[in-house]
Amino acid sequence: MATKKDVEINSRADTLDMMHPDIRPWPVTPPPSFEEVMEKTYAKRKAEDFGKWCEDNLRYEYCWGKPEALQGFKFVCCGQWRMGNMFCAGLLCEAGAEVIKVEPPGGDPLRKLTPFGREEYMLESRITGEKCGLDFIHEMRGQKSVTINLETEEGRAVYRTLCSQADGVIDEMPPGYMDSIGLGYRDLCEEMPRLVYINIGVRGTWGPYKDKMSKFGQWTLEPFGGCSNAFVHNTGFPQDQLPRGKGGDPTRSGVWFADFVAGEQAANTLLAALYWRDEMSGEGQFCEVSGAETQSDILDFDISWYGFNASIKARTGAWDPNLNQYEWNPCRDGYMMIGGQTDRLWYRIGMCIERDFPQFGRLIHEDPILKEMGGRNALNMLVKTYTLTTRWLRDINRIEAEQKLLEYEIAAGPVLFIDELSEFPHFKYRPWVCTIDTDHYGTILFSVSPNAYAQATPHRTKVLGRPVGYDNYEILQKWCGIGQTQVNEYFEKGVM
């Protein structure tokens, strides 16, 4: 019979198991085999040879024996509390470049970011024992970590030496900070005329409101990009609005969207500047992108609409004001996306739904306003259509709805939850969702680079995350010619 002490021990063990659950196995079910795809997919398509040719040339597993487009290029990345610099650097690394992430001696504070502040949601390095948040690990793709105290003279000298070996610099520090310590582009380009320098800001490095924030807000500016370009205002429930497109509650994406968009545009700008340097001018240059402006670039026609008739385009949330039936709707086990871009698709959707729900045909097809695309895109018509569509969907599952809609050759698909995405046969087969074995954090499930599917120079993810300062000795020896003894002295003096 178990003693009271045994019960207490078992109870504590159960509690610990709940706090530190086992990592979910992946995949739960194996992906389809090549033979299955050949038989069930390629063989049923007229372009069977094209699908097989693409797979033979683009599969992710084949990328490891191919060259890298940016092999030999070097970059220095400097930023804190921000994702843009890391996302930009990660894209360059996946293309084959070597990127050094410069952090303060205690590490980028973003390393400590973890859901609800819970350390059990962080990963611990098997080598150093240091814990790090999943956000940081996932976005520090391929980058190496070097710690330098830029507030010291010796630290600035080391940083300058690193930059002298690099093709480009990625700067996402607060505006003007690097210039204030003598490490901005104007200081570096005198000795390094071929250096390409990209600054990632929120509202830009110049102008009357250049990243104007409080003293402490300078480090965490990402949401203000989306707020200052109307992106946040544009998202939310249409019914909440007052006339002229104002009022109601906007919705901000939980993802640091403006920073990620800025990071991708920064990588694009860097590559264009490098091409200009190497093929045209022989000289580097200073470039900048801002979260507010890069996100404005994907605001659809909001700005043109305002210029067209001086009105604010009404908030439509997930609805598309150009189309009726181009939206997700709730069904019995989740949400279903249905696309009705044309009259042909619109009527096919109606025929499909009214087969099970005759009321759809009576109220939709008999309404003269709904017979033409221009009429049925009005807000009250959208409400009518989606209300009836949801009435049909609420009694069926996503897979049932998809099968019924595909019978009528309608564009349709389920809204996947993250666990379903990870187990989706298509993404496992390509694979877009994949695992990577890391020296520090074990096996991690991650999303493969969307640039990985190239015939000659595919991108690839070789490393996820690094402990803070893990590469100090290697990089300072290789890039700066500084030996271990000198690095140890820097540690003692607080330079690193």
N, C-alpha and C positions, 0 to 999 in steps of 0.2 A: 504494500500500500504506500502511495506517495505521501511523503511528509509535507508539512506546511512549507518548509524551506524549499523542497523540490517544486512545489506549486509556484512559489514566488520566483524561482529561477526560470521556470518555463514561461511564466507570465512576462518576465522581463525580456526573455528571448523572443517571444511573440511580438512584443512591442517594438523591439529593434528590427525584426523582420518587416514590420509594417512601415517603419521609418526608412529602411534601406531595402526596398524590394529588389528582387533579382531583375536584371536587365531583360526586357522582353526578347524572346528569340526571334530572329528574322532570317529568311522568310518563314512564315508559319506554313505556307504551302509552296512547293517548288514552282518556278516559272515554267511557262510552256516550253516544250522542246522544239528544236529547229524543225523536226519532222512534222510536229503538229501545226506549226505556223505555215510550213510549206503546203500542207494538205488543206487546212481550214481557212487560210487567208490568201496566200499568194495564188494558189490554184484557182481561186474563185474570182480573181481580178483579171481584167484584160491586160493590165500592165504587170503581169506576173514576173517577167524578166527584170523589169525595172526595180521592183521591190527587193528581189534577191540580189541584184547588182548593188543596190544601196547598202544592203546589209553586209555583203562581202567586203565593201570598201569602208564602211563607217562604224562598224561595231566598236564599242568602247574598249573591249578586251584587246583589240588590235593596235591601240594607240601606242603601247609601250615600246614597240620596235620602230616607231617612226620619229623623224626629227621634230624639233620644236621651233616655231617661227621666231621666237625671241631669245633663242639660246645665245649666250654671250653678252646680253644686255644686263646692266646693273642699275638698281634704283635704291635710293634711300627714302624711307617713309617716316614722317614725323607727325604725330597727332595724338590727342588725348580725349577721352570721353566721347569719341565720335566714330561712326562706322564707315563714313565715306572714304577715308584714307585707306582703311583696311580692305574694303571691298575693291577699290581701285587696285591696290597692291596685289590682292588675291587673283584678280583677273590677269594681271601681268605675269604672276608666278605660274598660273596654269598654262600660259603660253610659252613658258620656258625661261623667263627672266629670273634673275637672282635679286631678291628684295630684302633689305635690312630694315626691320621695324625698330626705330629708336624709341626707347621708353625711359622714363625717369628711373632712378635706382630702385624705387619701390614698385615699379611696374605701372602700366597704364591703369588708372582706377577702374576702367571698364572691365578688367579681369574679375572684379569682385561682384559684378552685376549678376544677380541670380533671382529667379522667381520667388517673390514673397520674402526675399532675404534669407532663404533657407540654404544652409551650406550643404545639406544632403542632396541638393539638386546640382551641385558642382562636381566636377571630376578631379580626382587627385592623381598627380603624376606618380607613376610607379618608381621613378628615379629620384626625384627631389622631394616628394611628399607635398608639394605645393598644390593648393586647390585653385581651380579656375572655373569661371562660368561658361556655360555651353555657348552662349552668344559669341564670346571672344574666341573660343576654340574653333567654332565653325567658320568664322570670318577670317581668322589668321591663317589662311590657306597658303602653305608653301613658304611663308615668310620666316625669317630668322630674327631672333630677339637679341638686341644689344642694349645694355643700360648705360646711359650717359647723363650726368648732371650738367645740363647746359648752362646752369648759373655759375659754373666755375670756369676759370680761364683755361685750365687744362682740358676740361670736358669740351669746351668749344673748339679747341685745337684738334681734338680727336674727331669731332664731328666734321670739321672742315676737311680733314684728311679723307674721311669716308666719302664725302661728296666729290672730292677730287678724282676718285676712282669710279664714279657713277656716271651713267648717261643722263639720269634725271632725278629730280627730287619731288616728292609728294608732300605737301605741307597743308595740314589741317589744324594748325595751332590757331589761337585767337588772332584776329587781324592785327598785323603790325608787330606781333611778339618777336618773330624771328629777326625782323629788322632791328628791333630795339636792342638785341644782344649781338648784333653784328653778323648774323647768319642768314640774312635774307638774300634774295636773288641779286640785288645790286652789289652786295658785298662779295658774293661767291663768283659772279660772272666775270669780275676783273681778272681773276686767276684761272677761271674755268669758262672760257667763251663758248664752248660747245655744250654747256649744261642746259638741259631743258627742265624748266621749273613750273610745276602746276600748283596753284593755291586753290583749295576747296573751302569756300565760305558759305554763309547762309544767305546774306543779301549782297555779298561782294566786298571787295577790299577798298572801294572808292565810292564817292557819292555822299549825299547829305545824311543818309541813314545807314552807312556801312556797318552792318552787323551791330546796330545800336542796341545794346542790352545792358543789364546791370553788371556790376563787377563780377559777380559769381556766375551769371548766366552766360558769360562768354564761352564757357566750356561745354554747355549742354544746350545748344541752339537748335537742334534738328527740328523740333515741332514748329518753330517759328517760321521756318521756310514754307511749310505747307499752309500755315495760317496767313502768311503775308501774301500768298499768291492766289488765294481764293479756293485752293484745292480742298481744304477742310470744309469751307462753306458749301462747296458743291455737293458734298456727300451727306446724306441724311434722309429722313422721311419726307416725301413731297407734301403730305397732308399737313405738316406742321407749319407751312409757310404762310406768311402774310402776302398781300399784293406786292408786286414789283420784286418778287424773289427774295425778300428778307423775312426775318423772324424764324421761329422754330429752333430746333437743336441740330447743329451740325455734328458730323461724326468724324473722328480722327482715326486713321489706321493705327493699330497697335504696333505695327512694324515701323521702323524708322525710315519711312519711305523716301522722304526728300534726300536723306543722306545717301541711301543706296543709289538713287537715280543720279545724284551728283557724282558719286564714285564711279559709276559706269561711264558717264560722260567725260569725267576726268581722264580715264584710261583711253578713251577714244581721242580726246584732244592731245594727250601725250604722244600717242602713236603717230598722229598726223604731224606733230611738230618734229618728231624724230625722222620721219620720212623727208620732211622739208630740209632738215639739217643734213642728212646723209646723202640726199639726192640732188639738192638744189643749192643751198646757201653755205653749208659748212659751219653754220653758227647755231647756237642754242637760242632760246627765247623764254620769256615769262608769259604764262597763261593763267587764267583763272576760270573757275566755274562756281556757280552758287546753287545751293539747294533750291532757293525760291525760283530762280530762272530756269533751271533744268526741269523742275516739275511743271512750270508754266508751259513748257514745250509740249506736254502731253495732256493739256487741259481741253482737248477736243476743240470745239469751235466757240468756247465761252467768250474769248476776247473779241473774235470776229463778230459774234452776235451783238456784243455791246457796241461795237463800232458801227454795226449795221443799222440799229434803230435806238441806240442809247438806252436800252433796257437790260436788266440783269436776267440772264437765262434762269428760269425757275429751277429750283433744286428737284432733281428727278430720282435721287437715290440710285438704286440699282436698275431703274427703268431707263430705257433708251427713248428719248422723245422723237427720234426719227422712225421708230418701228413699233408696231403693236405685235405682241407675242415675240418678245426678245428679252426674256427675263426668267429667273428662277421662281418657282412656286413651291410651297410646302406640300408634301404628300405623306403617306402613312409612316414611312420610315426615314424621312429626311427631306431633301429638296431636289427638284427636277428642273433642269434648264431646257427651255424650248425656244427654238429660233424660227420666226416667221417673217423673213426679210422681204418676201415678194408676195404678190397676190396669189400665185400658185400655191406657195407654202401656206398662206393664210387659210385658204379654203380647204386644203388637205388637213390642216390641224382641226378645222371645224368638223370635217367628215369623220375624223378619227374619234374626237371626243363625243360627238353626238351619237355614235354607235352605242356607247354605254350610258350616255347622259343626254337624252333627247332635248332637254331644256336648253342646252348650249345652242343647238341648231335653231330653236324657236326664237330665242332672245337675241342671238348674235346675227344670224344670217338674214333674219327678217327686219333688222334695223337698217334703214337706208343709209344712215350716217356711216355705218361700218363697211359699206360696200367698196369704198375707195380708201387708199392708204392715207391720204391727207386728212380725211374725216376721222378715221379710227385712231389717229395718234393724239387726239385731244385728251387731256388728263381724265375727264369723266368717262371717256370711252376706254381708256387704259384700265381704270378702276373696274368698269363693268366686265371687261374681258378677263382680267386676272382673277376677279372674284369667282366667276363661273369656272374658269380653268382649275382653280384651287378646289372648288366643290367636286370636280371630277377626280382630281388627284388624291383627295384625302382618303379615298376608299381603296387605293391601290399602292403597291410598293414601287420603288424606283425602277427595279428591273422589269416589272410588269408594264409600267408606263413607257419605258424605253422600247420594249419589244413592240408594243402597240403602235407607237409613233413611227418606229423604223419601218413597219409594214407599209406605211404611207410615204416613205422616203422623206421623212421630216427630220431636220437637224435637231437632235435632242441628245441629252446625256445627263447623268446624275451629278449632283454636287457631292464630291467625295469628302469625307472626313479624313484627317491625317493618317489614321490607321488604315483606312481603305486605300488611300493613295499609296502607302508603303507596300501594300499587298496587291495593288492593281497589276494584273498579269502583264499588261503592255509595258508599264514602267519597270517591272522586274526583268522583263525579257531584254529590253534595249541595252543595258539597264540605265535608267535615269536615277532611280533610287538604288543605292549600293552601300556596301560596307567597306571601311578602310581600317586596316590594322595599324595602330600607332604604337610607337615605343613607350610613350608616356601614359596614354589614357586607355589603352586596350582597343577593342573593336568598337567603332563608332558608325552608326547609320547616318548617311549624309546624302545630299543631292549632287549628282555628277554635274560638272560644268556644262551648260547648254552649248558651249563652243567645242565640245569634245567630238562632235560628229563632222570631222573634216577628213577628206581623203588623204591629203599629204601631210599636213601639220596640225593634227588634232591637239586640243588643250587637254590637260590631265591634272588630276589632284594627287600630288605625291605625299603631302604632309598636311595634317590638320593640327594647328595649335602648337605652341612651345611654351615651356615654363619661362618666367621672366629672366632675362639675361642669360639664357642657356647657351647662347652662341658667342658670348663675349670673347673667349680665348681664341676660338677658331677664326672669327671675322677680323679681330684686331691683328692677328698674325698674318692672315691672308691679304687683307685690304690695306693695312697700315704698317705692316712690318714691326708690330709691337709684340714683344715676347711675353711669356708668362710672368716673369719676375716683375716687369713694369706694370702689367695688368693687376697683379697682387698689390702693388704700391698704390695704384689708383683706387682699389677697393678700400684700402686703409685710410686714404685721404678723402673719401667720399666723392671722388670723381665719377665712380661707376657703382 
